[in-house]
Amino acid sequence: MTTSDNLVAKFGPSVNEPALIAALEQIMKIFSMSVDELHINWESYVFSKHDGAKVQYTVDKFNALQSYIQEKLEKKKDKSNVPSTIKTRKIVNFDNGSPFSTPLLKKKKLDTPRKLVSPSSHKTTPHSAEQSPSTNFTTPSANTTISTPVKTDSPSTRAPFQVIESINSSLPDVFFDDFTNPVKIGANFDPKKYTFRTMRQKLLEAADVLDEHIDSFAQIVQSHYNIPEADFGNPSIQSQNQIIAVGRIVPDNPQYKETDILNELSLALETSRLGGIGKRVSLDLSQLENYALFPGQIVCMKGKNPSGEVFKVDEIVELPYLGAPVSSRDELEESSDLKFMIVNGPYTSLNDLDYSNLEELVRKINSDYKPHVVVMFGPFVDITHPLISQGIDIEVENEGKTIKPKTLTEVFKYVVTPILKKINQATQVILIPSLKDATTKHAAYPQDSFDKKSLGLGKNIKCFPNPSMFQLNEVNIGVSNNDIFKDLKDVMKGPLITSNRFERVSEHVIQQRRFYPSFPGSSRERKTKINGEEVIETLPGSNLDVPYLGLAEFTEIVPDILIIPSELRFFAKVVKNVLVINPGAFMQFNNKGTIANVSLKKADCDQLTRVEGAEDMFIHDIWKRARVDIIKI
């Protein structure tokens, strides 16, 4: 296909005009972008500049897109100023005159001096209320207070730690002067299941997991819609009769690379060994008017294969959704107001290892915000940081003693841990690792939690795996630190082409019942110079450990709140009655980023949705009673 055809396939038929195609091709040429990268930037532009509203394609809008991309690139230009080789020793000096003193990492004899700063259960089984595509399980309309973010002052007039967007802004913020009624934290996962060894993946084990994933959805669809087993068939076999097939969307090219462009003509359906001998068959989607498909997606399709080579799809059967969490009246009356904060790494800029911004956040947490819980996502010591990846020699001076960390784990222990220990002991802290964390022995997804003992963390700090589901009082929360919003590449047709990307990907995650439903995973590279020579450096991607992807699936319920940090723009949205939050990055390259603050008033059973047939059971309706503030630090 030509570039013009690929642009029409990605942006939709309304872009098929010579002037519009020329404008898009010019942007691709200027920035050396693929069609997929251009479309992702367009969606980011629409969300950032037009609040996700539908925008008509015009040459002026594409010129504005070009300016938007240029602004983003200019913000990254400081990244290239990092020295290519660093062999000098860093010194960390602790000033014990203040409880919030910040140790300094100083370089010796650098051509460009740069300051580097660094510092000194309740477990329940949730109930659920069954929901299906036909029930009242929908996203609130965009014109309601629930789903419309409210923006504040412009960045030029904004002071630090100011709210820049809110959802449910009409609800009051929650403030506490004491913690007489502490939050109850319950882990809805088995930590022992995450202790598997990585790099021991066997081909047959991976094949079995992928196979069983398809078969499990086939059983779910059959049971939910009461479909006779005889109606299911093998889509790769020639037949004149309509059948129902459940399988996985895959590229039709076995040599598919992440940089390749997918369209409606390059998709195939992969069957399980039980449903179709594991064969793949090309798809004919021409009869469909509206769809969004991506590699790894499990789908149920009605159609026929009259030629034996292509499965002509007549209808995509919507997969049933998991039930919503519910609690009894007694459980809800025992709960209390709840406030928690969400922070996502990295915690230093690309030019240095300055953790002073994190220490400033700790001061604000203790003095102003006073949350019950702080959920912190890695990376804390970023393995991809230029100063870390190129190897630095660090010395830490603490209480008159000089300590030279032997490992990056000790860097965390002597630099990051002292900051985290300054958080008020009444505030519970939950740490979620990242695949970029240099201090975790488990660099595959799903990922085991941090080793609390080796890092010297305090009693009020809990280490949870990535991903995981847990409870704060009655609120069920699902967290995942793998950027599905950036990695998922879907092929769309119909109104979905102009839909909001964040809502669309969030709905994919909820419907697929998996925190990271895309397959295969992503890989990342960057160009760097070593000794004057340009080399390609491989960075951590999604790092999927396929035999254990079952740990990345939702349990018996969909979470009340779904938290998935992303490199893309921050947001808080309600999707299928689930509050989805991306807090943004704490540090964006060399600039301060954002955090999220969630306030939740105690549940009033008279205002909650009652479960049919159970008088004392209620759906939590968190999306109605939770206020989310995105805060610029």
Buried (B, 14 or more C-beta within 10 A) or exposed (E): EEBBBBBBBBBBEEBBBEEBBEBBBEBBEEBEBBBBBBBBBBBBBBBBBEEBEEBEBEEEBBEBBBEBBEEBEEEEEBBEEBBEEBEBBBBBBBEEEEEBBBBBBBBEEEEEEBEBBBBBEEEBEBBBBBBBBEEEBEBBEBEEEBBBBBEBEEEEEEEEBBBBBBBBBEBEEBEBEEBEBEBBBBBBBEEEEBEBEBEEBEEEEBBBBBBBBBBBBBEBBBEBBEBEEEEBBBBBBEBEEEBBBBBBBBBBEEEBEBEEBBBBBBBBBBBBBBBBEBBBBBBBBEEBEEBBBBBBBBBBBBBBBEEEEBBBBEEBBBBBBBBBBBBBBEBBEBBBBBBBBBBBBBBBBBBBBBBBBBBBBBEBBBEEBBBBBBBBBBBBBBBBBBBBBBEBEBBBBBEEEEBEBEEBBBBBBBBBBBBBBBBBEBBBBBBBBBBBBBBBBBBBBBBBBBBBEBBBBEEBBBBBBBBBBBBBBBBBBBBBBBBBBBBBBBBBBEEBBBBBBBBBBBBBBBBBBBBBBBBBBBBBEEEBEEEEEEEEEEEBBBBBBBBBBBBBBBBEBBBBBBBBBBEBBBBBBBBBBBBBBBBBBBBBBBEBBBBBBBBBBBBEBEEBBBBEEEEEBBBBBBBBBBBBBBBBB
